[in-house]
C-alpha cells in the first residue's frame, strides 16, 4: 500500500515540476532557469528535485525520453501504409491525440527556439517501420524513393504540428488527421512512378 502511495506521490511531484518547467520555458531559455526558481514555482523542495534529477537539463532530457518512448509505443501498433483499407485518419488521429496530450512540451520543443535534436528524434522513431510498409505497398518504388517520400511526409507532419500548436491546439486531432491523410495520399502518387536516378 505504501509503495502505491509513494509511486503516486512521485508522479505528482514530477508532474508539478514539469508544469512549472514548461511555464518557465515559455518565459526564458533553459540556460536561464535555475533549480531554485523552478522549485519555488512548483512548490517542491530542492532536495526532492535532486532525488529525481541531476539538473535542469536532466529534467528536460527525462521529459523528452518519456515522450519519445510513449510515441514509439503508439506508432508500433499502427498501420500507416498509404494503402490501408481502413484509411489513415484513425492511425494519424491516435498520433496527434498523443501529441495534443503533450501540448505543453510540443509548444516549446517545436516553437521558435525548437530543439532540432528532439524534432529529428520524432522523425526517426517510425522511419524503419514506415519505410517497410511503403515498400510493401509500392514494390516498384526503390528504397531511395521511399526514403525521400518518408522525409517529405514526416517533415510535413511536423509542419502540421507546428501550425496546430500556433493555433493553440484548438482544432480536433481528427481534423488534423484528415489533413495529414489527404496530404499523404496525394504525395503517395510519387511512389507509383518508378524513378530513374540521374
Secondary structure as GFF3:
##gff-version 3
##sequence-region A 1 198
A	DSSP	alpha_helix	2	25	.	.	.	ID=ss1
A	DSSP	three_ten_helix	30	32	.	.	.	ID=ss2
A	DSSP	alpha_helix	35	42	.	.	.	ID=ss3
A	DSSP	alpha_helix	46	52	.	.	.	ID=ss4
A	DSSP	alpha_helix	56	76	.	.	.	ID=ss5
A	DSSP	alpha_helix	89	101	.	.	.	ID=ss6
A	DSSP	alpha_helix	103	109	.	.	.	ID=ss7
A	DSSP	alpha_helix	116	125	.	.	.	ID=ss8
A	DSSP	alpha_helix	127	137	.	.	.	ID=ss9
A	DSSP	alpha_helix	143	166	.	.	.	ID=ss10
A	DSSP	alpha_helix	173	187	.	.	.	ID=ss11
A	DSSP	three_ten_helix	188	192	.	.	.	ID=ss12
###
